Amino acid sequence: MAGEDPDTVRREFGDAVNMTPRELEEWLDSDESRAVGQKDGDGESTGHASGRRIVELLRTKKDDLTDDDLAHMRKVHGYVQRHLAQEPAKEDVETSKWRYSLMNWGHDPLKKG
């Protein structure tokens, strides 16, 4: 992935993240958001921390993105693609931990368009 075209990274990130910064901020403030994901030492899940970073990235101008930002954008795209492939077959998706985890990463699988 090193040396991957920044335009491709931004496009794939944009394809993966279908929530607006405001939608994502409101979601991250919910109890459901905080209840899912693998927790690190400070009690915040990896996905929740990523969601906060995604909000920042969505509000960052294209020319102001750093290599570290682009690396996180690649990580988000990869996570969303892998997680979408694991959609539960019999679970109620609307209130599933699967959906909630994806939403922490900026993707609501029930959002149309």
C-alpha distances in whole Angstrom, upper triangle without the diagonal:
4,6,5,9,11,13,11,10,13,15,13,14,17,18,17,19,23,25,26,26,30,30,27,29,32,30,29,33,34,35,33,30,31,32,29,26,25,27,26,29,30,31,28,25,22,21,24,23,20,22,24,20,20,23,22,19,21,24,22,22,19,20,20,17,15,12,13,14,11,9,12,12,8,10,13,12,11,15,17,16,16,19,21,21,23,26,29,32,35,34,35,32,33,34,32,29,27,27,28,24,22,25,24,20,22,22,26,26,29,29,30,28
4,5,9,10,14,12,11,14,16,15,16,19,20,20,21,25,27,28,27,31,31,28,30,33,32,30,34,35,37,35,31,32,34,31,27,27,28,27,29,30,31,29,27,23,23,26,24,21,23,24,21,20,24,22,19,22,24,21,22,19,19,19,16,14,10,12,13,10,9,12,13,10,12,16,15,14,17,19,19,20,23,24,24,27,29,32,35,38,37,38,35,36,37,34,32,29,30,30,27,25,27,26,22,23,24,28,29,32,31,32,31
4,6,8,11,11,10,13,15,15,16,19,20,20,22,25,27,28,27,31,32,29,31,34,33,32,35,37,38,37,33,34,36,33,30,30,31,30,32,33,34,31,29,25,25,28,26,22,25,26,22,21,24,23,19,22,24,21,20,17,17,18,15,13,10,13,14,11,10,14,14,12,15,17,16,16,20,21,21,22,25,26,26,29,31,35,37,40,40,40,37,38,39,36,34,32,32,32,29,27,28,27,24,25,25,29,30,33,32,33,31
4,6,9,7,7,11,12,11,13,16,16,17,19,22,24,25,25,29,29,27,29,32,31,30,33,35,37,35,31,33,34,31,28,28,30,29,32,33,33,30,28,24,24,26,24,21,23,24,21,19,22,21,18,20,22,19,19,16,16,17,14,13,11,13,13,9,10,13,12,9,13,15,13,14,17,18,18,19,22,23,23,26,28,32,34,38,37,37,34,35,36,34,32,29,29,29,27,24,26,25,21,22,23,26,26,30,29,29,27
4,5,5,6,9,10,11,12,14,16,17,18,21,24,24,24,28,28,26,29,32,31,30,34,35,37,35,32,34,35,33,30,30,32,31,34,34,35,32,30,26,25,27,25,22,23,24,21,19,22,21,17,18,20,18,17,13,14,16,13,13,11,14,13,10,11,14,12,11,15,16,14,16,19,19,19,21,24,24,25,28,29,33,36,39,38,38,34,35,36,35,33,30,30,30,28,25,26,26,22,22,23,26,27,30,28,28,26
4,5,5,6,9,10,10,12,14,15,16,19,21,21,21,25,25,23,25,29,28,27,31,32,35,33,30,31,33,31,28,29,30,30,32,32,33,29,27,24,23,25,23,19,21,21,18,16,19,17,14,15,17,14,13,10,10,12,9,10,9,12,10,7,10,12,10,10,13,14,13,15,18,18,19,21,23,23,25,28,29,33,35,38,37,37,33,33,35,33,32,29,28,28,26,23,24,23,20,20,21,24,25,28,26,27,24
4,5,5,6,9,10,10,12,14,15,18,20,20,20,24,24,23,25,28,28,27,31,33,35,33,30,32,34,31,30,30,32,32,34,34,34,31,29,26,24,26,24,21,21,22,19,17,19,18,14,15,17,14,13,9,11,13,11,13,12,15,13,10,13,14,11,11,15,15,13,16,19,18,18,21,23,23,25,27,29,32,35,38,36,36,32,33,34,33,32,29,28,28,26,23,24,24,20,19,20,23,24,27,24,24,22
4,5,5,6,8,10,10,12,14,17,19,20,21,24,24,23,25,28,27,27,31,32,34,32,29,31,33,30,28,29,30,30,33,34,33,30,28,24,23,25,24,20,21,22,19,17,19,19,15,16,18,17,16,12,14,16,14,15,13,15,14,10,12,14,10,10,13,13,11,13,16,16,15,18,20,20,21,24,26,29,32,35,34,34,30,31,32,31,30,27,26,27,24,21,22,23,19,18,18,22,22,25,23,23,20
4,5,5,6,9,10,11,12,15,17,18,18,22,22,20,23,26,24,24,28,29,31,29,26,28,29,27,25,25,27,27,30,30,30,26,24,21,19,21,20,16,17,19,16,14,16,16,12,13,16,14,14,11,13,14,11,12,11,12,10,7,9,10,7,6,10,10,8,11,14,14,14,16,18,18,20,23,24,28,30,33,32,32,28,29,30,29,27,24,23,24,22,19,20,19,16,16,16,20,20,24,22,22,20
4,6,5,6,9,10,10,13,15,15,16,19,20,18,20,23,23,22,26,27,30,28,25,27,29,27,25,26,27,27,30,30,30,26,24,21,19,21,20,16,16,17,15,12,14,14,10,10,13,12,11,8,11,12,10,12,12,13,10,8,10,11,7,8,12,11,10,13,15,14,15,18,19,19,21,24,25,28,31,34,32,32,28,28,29,28,27,24,23,23,21,18,19,19,15,14,15,18,20,22,20,21,18
4,5,5,6,9,10,12,15,15,17,20,20,19,22,24,23,24,27,28,31,29,26,28,30,27,26,27,29,29,33,32,32,28,26,23,21,22,22,18,18,20,17,14,16,17,13,12,15,14,14,11,14,16,13,16,15,16,14,11,13,13,10,10,13,12,10,13,15,14,14,17,19,18,20,23,23,27,29,32,31,30,27,27,29,28,27,24,22,23,22,18,19,19,16,14,14,17,18,21,18,18,16
4,5,5,6,9,11,14,16,17,20,20,18,21,23,22,22,26,27,29,27,24,26,27,25,23,24,26,27,30,30,30,26,23,20,18,20,20,16,16,19,16,13,16,17,13,13,16,16,16,14,17,18,15,16,16,16,13,11,12,12,8,8,10,9,6,9,12,10,10,14,15,14,16,19,20,24,26,29,28,28,24,25,26,25,24,21,20,21,19,16,17,17,14,13,12,16,16,19,17,18,16
4,5,5,6,9,11,13,14,17,16,15,17,20,19,19,22,24,26,24,21,23,25,22,20,22,24,24,27,27,26,23,20,18,15,17,17,13,13,15,13,10,12,13,10,10,13,13,14,12,16,16,13,14,14,14,11,9,10,9,6,7,9,7,5,9,11,9,11,14,15,14,17,19,20,23,26,29,27,27,23,23,24,23,22,19,18,18,17,13,14,14,11,10,10,14,15,18,16,17,15
4,5,5,7,10,11,12,15,15,14,17,19,18,19,22,23,26,24,21,24,26,23,22,24,26,27,30,29,28,25,23,20,17,18,19,15,14,16,14,11,12,14,11,9,12,13,13,12,16,16,14,16,17,17,13,12,14,13,9,11,13,10,9,12,13,11,13,16,16,15,18,21,21,24,27,29,27,27,23,22,24,24,23,20,18,19,18,14,14,15,12,10,10,13,14,17,14,15,12
4,6,7,10,12,15,17,16,15,19,20,19,20,24,24,26,24,21,24,26,23,22,24,26,28,31,30,29,26,23,21,18,19,20,17,16,18,17,13,15,17,14,12,16,17,17,16,19,20,17,20,19,19,16,14,16,14,11,11,13,10,8,11,12,10,10,14,14,13,15,18,18,21,24,26,25,24,21,21,23,22,22,19,17,18,17,13,14,15,12,10,9,12,12,14,13,13,11
4,6,9,12,14,16,15,13,17,19,17,17,21,21,23,21,18,21,22,19,18,20,23,24,27,27,26,22,19,17,14,16,17,13,13,16,15,11,13,16,13,12,16,17,18,17,20,20,17,19,19,18,15,14,14,12,9,10,11,7,5,9,9,6,8,11,11,10,13,15,15,19,21,24,22,22,18,18,20,19,18,15,14,15,13,10,11,12,9,8,6,9,10,13,12,13,12
4,6,8,10,13,11,10,13,15,14,14,18,19,21,19,16,19,21,18,18,20,22,23,26,25,24,20,18,16,13,14,15,12,10,13,12,8,10,13,11,9,13,14,16,16,19,19,16,18,19,18,14,14,15,12,10,11,12,8,8,11,11,8,11,14,13,12,16,17,17,20,23,25,23,22,18,18,19,19,18,16,13,14,13,9,9,10,7,5,5,8,10,13,11,12,12
4,7,10,12,10,9,13,14,13,15,18,18,21,19,16,20,21,19,19,22,24,26,29,28,26,22,20,19,15,16,17,15,12,15,15,11,12,15,13,11,14,16,18,18,21,21,19,22,22,21,18,17,19,16,13,15,15,12,11,14,14,11,13,16,15,13,17,18,17,20,22,24,22,21,17,16,18,18,18,16,13,14,14,10,9,11,10,6,5,7,9,10,8,9,8
4,7,8,6,6,10,10,10,12,14,15,18,16,14,17,19,18,18,21,23,24,27,26,24,20,19,18,14,14,16,14,10,12,13,10,9,13,12,10,12,15,17,18,22,21,19,22,23,21,18,18,20,17,14,17,17,13,13,17,15,13,15,18,16,15,19,20,19,21,24,25,23,21,17,16,17,18,17,16,13,13,13,11,8,10,9,5,6,7,10,11,8,11,11
4,5,5,6,9,10,10,12,14,16,19,18,16,19,21,20,21,24,24,26,28,26,25,21,20,20,16,15,16,14,11,12,13,10,8,11,11,8,10,13,15,16,20,19,18,21,23,21,18,18,20,17,15,18,18,15,16,19,18,16,19,21,20,19,23,24,22,25,27,29,26,24,21,19,20,21,20,20,16,16,16,14,11,12,12,8,10,10,14,14,11,13,12
4,6,5,6,9,10,10,12,15,18,18,15,17,20,20,20,23,23,24,26,24,23,19,19,18,15,14,14,13,9,9,10,8,5,8,9,6,7,11,14,15,19,17,16,19,21,19,16,17,19,16,15,18,18,15,16,20,18,17,20,22,21,21,24,25,24,27,29,31,28,26,23,21,21,22,21,21,18,16,16,15,12,12,11,9,11,13,16,17,14,17,16
4,5,5,6,9,10,11,13,17,17,14,17,20,20,21,24,24,25,27,25,23,20,20,20,17,15,16,15,11,11,13,11,8,11,13,10,10,14,17,19,22,21,20,23,25,23,20,21,23,20,18,22,21,18,20,23,21,19,23,25,23,23,26,27,25,27,30,31,28,25,22,20,20,22,21,21,18,16,17,16,13,13,14,11,13,13,17,17,15,17,17
4,6,5,6,9,10,11,15,14,12,15,18,18,19,22,22,24,27,24,23,19,19,19,15,14,16,15,11,12,14,12,9,13,14,12,13,17,19,21,24,23,22,24,26,24,21,22,23,20,18,21,20,17,18,21,19,17,20,22,20,20,23,24,22,24,26,27,24,22,19,16,17,18,18,18,15,13,15,13,10,11,12,9,10,10,14,13,11,14,15
4,5,5,6,9,10,13,13,10,13,15,15,16,19,19,21,23,21,19,16,15,15,12,10,12,11,7,8,11,9,7,11,12,10,12,15,18,20,23,21,20,22,23,21,18,19,20,16,15,18,17,14,16,19,16,15,18,20,18,18,22,22,21,23,26,26,23,21,18,16,16,17,16,16,13,11,12,11,7,7,9,6,9,10,13,14,13,16,16
4,5,5,6,9,12,13,10,12,15,16,17,19,19,20,22,20,18,15,15,16,13,10,11,12,8,7,11,10,7,10,13,11,12,15,19,21,23,21,20,22,24,22,19,21,21,18,17,21,19,16,19,21,19,18,22,23,21,21,25,25,24,26,29,29,26,24,21,19,18,19,18,19,16,14,14,14,11,10,11,10,13,13,17,18,16,19,20
4,6,5,7,11,11,10,12,15,16,17,20,20,22,24,21,19,16,17,18,15,12,14,15,11,11,14,13,11,14,16,15,15,19,22,24,27,25,24,26,28,25,22,24,25,21,21,24,22,19,21,24,21,20,23,24,22,22,26,25,24,25,28,28,24,22,20,17,16,18,17,18,15,13,15,15,11,11,13,11,13,13,17,16,15,18,20
4,5,5,9,8,6,9,12,12,14,17,17,20,22,20,17,14,14,15,12,10,13,13,9,10,14,12,11,15,16,15,17,20,23,25,28,26,24,26,27,25,22,23,24,20,19,22,20,17,19,21,18,17,20,21,18,19,22,22,20,21,24,24,21,19,16,14,13,14,14,15,12,9,11,11,8,8,11,9,11,10,14,14,13,17,19
4,5,8,8,5,7,10,11,12,15,15,16,19,16,14,11,11,12,10,7,9,10,7,8,11,11,10,13,15,15,16,19,22,24,27,24,23,24,25,22,20,22,22,18,18,21,19,16,19,20,17,17,20,21,18,20,23,22,21,22,26,26,23,21,18,16,15,16,14,15,13,10,11,12,9,7,10,10,12,13,16,17,16,20,21
4,7,9,7,8,11,13,15,17,16,18,20,17,15,12,13,15,13,10,12,14,11,10,14,14,13,15,18,17,18,21,24,27,29,27,25,27,28,25,23,25,25,21,22,24,22,20,22,24,21,20,24,25,22,23,26,25,24,25,28,28,24,22,20,18,16,17,16,18,16,12,14,15,12,10,14,13,16,15,19,19,19,22,24
4,5,5,7,9,11,14,17,16,19,20,18,15,13,13,16,14,11,14,15,12,13,17,16,15,18,21,20,21,24,27,29,32,30,28,30,31,28,25,27,27,23,23,26,23,21,23,24,21,20,24,24,21,22,25,24,22,22,25,25,21,19,18,15,13,14,13,16,14,10,12,14,11,10,14,14,15,15,18,18,18,21,23
4,5,5,6,9,12,15,14,17,19,16,13,12,12,15,14,11,14,16,14,15,19,19,18,21,23,23,24,27,30,32,35,32,31,32,32,29,27,29,28,25,25,27,24,22,25,25,22,21,25,24,21,22,25,23,22,22,25,24,20,18,17,15,12,14,12,15,14,11,12,15,13,12,16,16,17,16,19,19,20,24,26
4,6,5,7,10,14,14,17,19,18,14,13,12,15,12,11,14,16,14,15,18,18,18,21,23,22,24,27,30,31,34,32,30,31,32,29,26,28,27,23,24,25,23,20,22,23,19,18,22,21,18,19,22,20,18,18,21,20,17,15,14,12,9,10,9,12,10,7,9,12,10,10,13,14,15,14,16,16,17,21,24
4,6,6,9,12,12,15,17,16,13,10,9,11,9,7,11,12,10,12,15,14,15,18,19,19,21,23,27,28,31,29,26,27,28,25,23,24,24,20,20,22,19,17,19,20,17,16,19,19,16,17,21,19,18,18,22,22,18,17,15,13,11,11,9,11,10,6,7,10,8,6,10,11,12,12,15,16,17,20,22
4,6,8,10,10,12,14,12,9,7,7,10,9,7,10,12,11,12,15,16,16,19,20,21,22,25,28,29,32,30,27,28,28,25,23,25,24,20,21,23,20,18,21,22,18,18,22,21,18,20,23,21,20,21,24,24,20,19,18,16,14,14,11,13,13,9,10,13,11,9,12,14,16,16,18,19,20,24,26
4,7,10,9,13,15,14,10,9,8,12,11,10,13,15,14,15,18,19,19,22,23,24,26,28,31,32,35,33,30,31,31,27,26,28,26,23,23,25,22,20,22,22,18,19,22,21,17,19,22,19,19,18,22,21,18,17,16,15,12,11,9,12,12,9,9,13,12,11,14,16,17,16,18,19,21,25,27
4,7,8,12,15,14,11,9,7,10,8,8,12,13,12,15,17,17,18,21,22,22,25,27,30,31,33,31,29,29,29,25,24,25,24,20,21,22,19,17,19,19,15,15,18,17,14,16,18,16,16,16,19,19,16,16,14,14,11,10,6,9,10,7,6,10,10,9,11,14,14,14,16,18,19,23,25
4,6,10,13,13,10,9,5,7,6,8,10,11,12,14,16,16,18,20,21,22,24,26,29,29,32,30,27,27,26,23,22,23,21,18,19,19,16,14,17,16,13,14,16,15,12,15,17,15,16,16,20,20,17,18,16,17,14,12,8,9,11,9,6,10,11,9,10,14,14,15,17,19,21,24,26
4,7,10,11,9,8,5,6,8,9,11,12,13,15,17,18,20,21,22,23,26,27,30,30,32,30,27,26,26,22,22,23,20,18,19,20,16,15,18,17,13,15,18,16,14,17,19,16,18,18,22,23,20,21,19,20,18,15,12,12,15,12,10,13,14,12,13,16,17,19,20,23,24,27,29
4,7,8,5,5,4,6,9,9,10,12,14,15,16,18,20,21,22,24,26,27,30,31,33,30,27,26,26,22,22,24,21,18,21,21,18,17,20,20,16,18,21,19,17,21,22,20,21,22,25,26,23,24,22,22,20,18,14,16,17,14,12,15,16,13,14,18,19,21,23,25,26,30,31
4,6,6,6,6,7,10,11,10,12,15,15,16,18,20,21,22,24,26,26,30,30,32,29,26,25,24,20,21,23,20,18,20,21,18,18,21,20,17,20,23,21,20,23,25,23,24,25,29,29,27,27,26,26,23,21,18,19,20,18,15,18,18,15,16,19,21,23,25,28,29,32,33
4,6,8,9,10,14,13,12,15,17,17,18,21,22,22,24,26,28,28,32,32,34,30,28,27,26,22,23,25,23,20,23,24,21,21,25,24,21,24,26,25,23,27,28,26,28,28,32,33,30,31,29,29,26,25,21,22,24,21,18,21,22,18,19,23,25,27,29,31,32,35,37
4,6,9,10,13,12,11,14,16,15,16,19,20,21,23,25,26,26,30,31,32,29,27,26,26,22,23,25,23,20,23,25,21,21,25,25,22,24,27,26,24,27,29,27,29,29,33,33,30,30,28,28,25,24,21,22,23,20,18,21,21,17,19,21,24,26,28,30,31,34,35
4,6,9,12,10,10,14,15,15,17,19,20,21,23,25,26,27,31,32,33,30,28,28,27,24,24,26,24,21,23,25,21,21,24,24,21,22,25,24,22,25,27,25,26,26,30,30,27,27,25,25,22,21,17,19,20,17,15,19,18,15,17,20,22,23,26,27,28,32,33
4,7,8,6,7,10,11,11,13,15,16,17,19,21,22,23,27,28,30,27,25,24,25,21,20,23,21,18,20,21,18,17,21,21,18,19,22,21,19,22,25,23,24,24,28,28,25,25,23,23,20,19,16,17,18,14,13,15,15,11,13,16,19,20,23,24,25,29,30
4,5,5,6,9,10,11,13,14,16,17,19,20,22,23,27,27,29,27,24,24,24,20,19,21,19,16,18,19,15,14,18,17,14,16,19,18,16,19,21,19,20,21,25,25,22,23,20,20,18,16,13,14,15,12,10,12,13,9,11,14,16,18,20,22,23,26,28
4,6,5,6,9,10,11,12,15,16,16,18,20,21,24,25,27,24,21,21,20,17,16,18,15,12,14,15,12,11,15,14,11,13,17,15,14,17,19,18,20,21,25,26,23,24,21,21,20,18,14,14,15,13,10,12,12,9,9,13,15,17,19,22,23,26,27
4,5,5,6,9,10,10,12,14,15,16,18,20,23,23,26,23,21,21,20,17,16,17,15,12,13,14,11,9,13,13,10,11,14,14,12,15,17,16,17,19,22,24,21,21,18,18,17,15,12,12,12,10,7,8,9,5,6,9,11,13,16,18,19,22,23
4,5,5,7,9,10,11,13,14,15,17,19,22,23,26,23,21,21,21,18,17,18,17,14,15,17,14,12,15,16,13,14,17,17,15,17,20,19,20,21,25,25,22,22,19,18,17,16,13,14,13,10,8,10,9,5,7,10,12,14,17,19,19,23,24
4,5,5,6,9,10,11,13,15,16,17,21,22,24,21,18,18,19,15,14,16,15,12,13,16,13,12,15,16,14,15,19,18,17,19,22,22,22,24,28,29,26,25,23,22,21,20,17,17,17,14,12,13,12,8,9,11,14,17,20,22,22,25,25
4,5,5,6,9,10,10,12,14,15,18,19,21,19,16,16,16,13,11,13,12,8,10,12,10,8,12,13,11,12,15,16,15,17,20,20,20,23,26,28,25,25,22,21,21,19,16,16,15,13,11,11,11,7,6,9,12,15,17,20,20,23,23
4,5,5,6,9,10,10,13,14,18,19,21,19,17,18,18,15,13,15,15,11,11,14,12,9,13,14,12,12,16,17,15,17,20,20,20,22,26,27,24,23,20,19,18,18,15,15,14,11,10,10,8,5,5,6,10,12,15,18,17,20,20
4,5,5,7,9,10,11,13,17,18,20,18,16,17,18,15,13,15,15,12,13,16,14,12,15,17,15,16,19,20,19,20,24,23,24,26,29,30,27,26,23,22,21,21,19,19,17,15,13,13,11,9,9,9,13,15,19,21,20,23,23
4,5,5,6,9,10,11,14,15,17,15,12,13,14,11,9,12,12,8,10,13,12,10,14,16,14,15,18,19,19,20,23,24,24,27,30,32,29,28,25,24,24,23,21,20,19,17,15,14,13,10,9,10,14,17,20,22,21,23,23
4,5,5,6,9,10,13,14,16,14,12,14,15,12,9,11,12,8,8,11,11,8,11,14,13,13,16,18,17,18,21,22,22,25,28,30,27,26,23,22,22,22,19,19,17,15,14,12,11,9,7,7,11,14,17,19,17,20,19
4,5,5,6,9,12,14,17,15,13,15,17,15,12,14,15,12,11,15,15,12,14,17,16,16,19,21,20,20,24,25,24,27,30,31,29,27,24,22,23,23,21,20,18,16,16,14,12,11,10,8,12,14,18,19,18,20,19
4,5,5,6,10,12,14,11,10,12,15,13,10,12,14,11,11,15,15,13,16,19,18,18,21,23,22,23,26,27,27,30,33,35,32,31,28,26,26,26,24,23,22,20,19,17,16,14,13,12,15,18,21,23,21,23,22
4,5,5,8,9,12,10,8,10,12,11,7,9,11,9,8,12,13,11,13,16,16,16,19,21,21,22,25,26,26,29,32,34,32,31,27,26,27,26,24,23,21,20,19,17,16,14,12,11,14,17,20,22,20,22,21
4,6,8,9,13,11,10,13,15,14,11,12,14,12,10,14,15,12,14,17,17,16,19,21,21,21,24,26,26,29,31,33,31,30,26,25,26,25,24,23,20,20,19,16,15,14,12,10,13,16,19,20,18,19,18
4,7,9,12,10,10,13,16,15,12,14,16,14,13,17,18,16,17,21,21,20,22,25,24,25,28,29,29,32,35,37,34,32,29,27,28,28,27,26,24,22,22,20,18,17,15,13,16,19,22,23,21,22,20
4,6,8,6,7,10,13,13,10,11,14,13,12,16,17,16,17,20,21,21,23,25,25,26,29,30,31,34,37,39,36,35,31,30,31,31,29,28,26,25,23,21,20,19,17,15,18,21,24,26,23,25,23
4,6,5,7,10,14,14,11,12,16,15,14,17,19,18,19,22,23,22,24,27,28,28,31,32,33,36,39,41,39,37,34,33,34,33,32,31,28,28,26,24,23,22,20,18,20,23,26,28,25,26,23
4,5,6,9,12,13,10,10,14,14,12,15,17,17,17,20,22,21,23,26,26,27,29,31,32,35,38,40,38,37,34,33,34,34,32,30,28,28,26,24,23,22,20,18,20,23,26,28,25,25,23
4,6,8,11,13,11,11,15,16,15,17,20,19,20,23,24,24,26,28,29,30,32,34,35,39,41,44,42,41,37,37,38,37,35,34,32,31,29,27,26,25,23,22,24,27,29,31,29,29,27
4,6,10,11,9,11,14,14,14,16,19,18,20,22,24,24,26,28,29,30,32,34,35,38,41,43,41,40,37,36,36,36,34,32,31,30,28,26,25,24,21,20,23,26,29,31,29,30,27
4,7,8,6,7,10,11,10,13,15,15,16,19,20,21,22,24,25,26,29,30,32,35,38,40,38,38,34,33,34,33,31,29,28,27,25,23,23,21,18,18,21,24,26,29,27,28,26
4,5,5,6,9,10,11,13,14,15,17,19,20,21,23,25,26,27,29,31,32,35,39,41,39,39,35,35,35,34,32,30,29,28,26,24,24,22,19,20,22,26,28,31,29,30,29
4,5,5,6,9,10,11,12,14,15,17,18,20,21,23,24,26,28,29,31,34,37,40,38,38,35,35,35,34,31,29,29,28,25,24,24,22,19,20,22,26,28,31,30,31,29
4,5,5,6,9,10,11,12,14,15,17,19,20,21,22,24,26,27,29,32,36,38,36,36,33,33,33,31,28,27,27,25,23,21,22,20,17,18,21,24,26,30,28,30,29
4,5,5,6,9,10,11,12,14,15,17,19,20,21,23,25,26,28,31,34,36,34,34,30,30,30,29,27,25,24,23,21,19,19,17,15,15,18,22,24,27,25,27,25
4,5,5,6,9,10,11,12,14,15,17,18,20,21,23,25,27,30,33,35,34,34,30,30,31,29,27,25,24,24,21,19,20,18,15,16,18,21,23,26,25,26,24
4,5,5,6,9,10,11,12,14,16,17,18,20,22,23,25,28,32,34,33,33,29,30,30,28,26,24,24,23,20,18,20,18,14,16,18,22,23,26,25,27,26
4,5,5,6,9,10,10,12,14,15,16,18,20,21,23,26,29,32,30,30,26,27,27,25,22,21,20,20,17,15,16,14,11,13,15,19,20,24,23,25,24
4,5,5,6,9,10,11,12,14,15,17,19,20,22,25,28,31,29,29,25,25,26,24,22,20,19,19,17,14,15,14,10,11,13,17,18,21,20,22,21
4,5,5,6,9,10,11,12,14,16,17,19,21,24,27,30,29,29,25,26,27,25,23,20,20,20,17,15,17,16,12,13,14,18,19,22,21,23,22
4,6,5,6,9,10,11,12,14,16,17,19,22,25,28,26,27,24,24,25,22,20,18,18,18,14,13,15,13,10,12,13,17,18,21,21,23,22
4,5,5,6,9,10,10,12,14,16,17,20,23,26,24,24,21,21,22,20,18,15,15,15,12,10,11,10,7,8,10,13,14,18,18,20,19
4,6,5,6,9,10,11,13,15,16,20,22,25,24,24,21,21,22,20,19,16,15,16,14,11,13,13,9,10,10,13,14,17,17,18,17
4,6,5,6,9,10,11,13,15,19,21,24,23,24,21,22,23,20,18,15,16,17,14,12,14,14,11,12,12,15,15,19,19,21,20
4,5,5,6,8,10,11,13,16,19,22,20,21,18,19,20,17,15,12,13,13,10,8,11,11,8,11,10,13,13,17,18,20,20
4,6,5,6,9,10,11,14,17,20,19,19,15,17,18,15,14,11,11,12,9,7,9,10,7,9,7,10,10,14,14,16,16
4,6,5,7,9,11,14,17,20,19,20,17,18,20,17,16,13,13,15,13,10,13,14,11,12,10,12,11,15,16,17,17
4,6,5,7,10,13,16,19,18,20,16,19,19,16,15,12,13,15,12,10,14,14,12,14,12,14,13,17,18,20,20
4,5,5,7,10,13,16,15,16,13,15,16,13,11,8,9,11,9,7,11,12,10,12,10,12,10,14,16,18,19
4,5,6,9,12,15,14,15,12,14,15,13,12,9,9,12,10,8,11,13,12,12,9,10,8,11,13,15,16
4,6,9,11,14,15,16,13,16,18,15,14,11,12,15,13,11,15,17,15,16,13,14,11,15,17,18,19
4,6,9,12,12,14,12,15,15,12,12,8,10,13,12,11,14,16,15,17,14,14,12,15,17,19,21
4,6,9,9,11,8,12,13,10,10,7,8,12,11,10,13,16,15,16,13,12,10,12,15,17,19
4,6,6,8,7,11,12,9,10,7,9,13,13,13,15,17,18,19,16,15,12,13,17,19,21
4,6,9,9,12,14,11,13,11,13,16,16,16,18,21,21,22,19,17,14,15,18,20,22
4,7,8,12,12,10,13,12,13,16,17,18,19,22,23,23,20,18,16,16,19,21,24
4,6,9,9,7,10,9,11,13,14,15,17,19,20,21,18,16,14,14,18,20,23
4,6,6,6,10,10,10,12,14,15,15,18,20,20,17,14,13,12,15,18,21
4,6,5,8,7,6,9,11,11,12,15,16,16,13,11,9,8,12,15,18
4,6,9,9,7,9,12,12,11,14,16,15,13,10,9,7,11,13,17
4,7,8,7,7,11,12,11,14,16,16,14,12,12,11,14,17,20
4,5,5,6,9,10,11,13,15,15,14,12,11,11,15,18,21
4,5,5,6,8,10,10,13,14,13,12,12,13,16,19,22
4,6,5,6,9,10,11,13,11,10,10,12,14,17,20
4,5,5,6,9,10,10,8,7,7,8,11,14,17
4,5,5,6,9,10,9,8,9,11,13,16,19
4,5,5,7,9,9,9,11,13,14,18,20
4,5,5,7,5,6,8,11,12,15,16
4,5,5,5,5,8,10,10,14,15
4,5,7,9,12,14,14,17,19
4,6,9,11,14,14,17,17
4,7,10,12,11,14,14
4,6,9,8,11,12
4,5,5,9,11
4,6,8,10
4,6,10
4,7
4
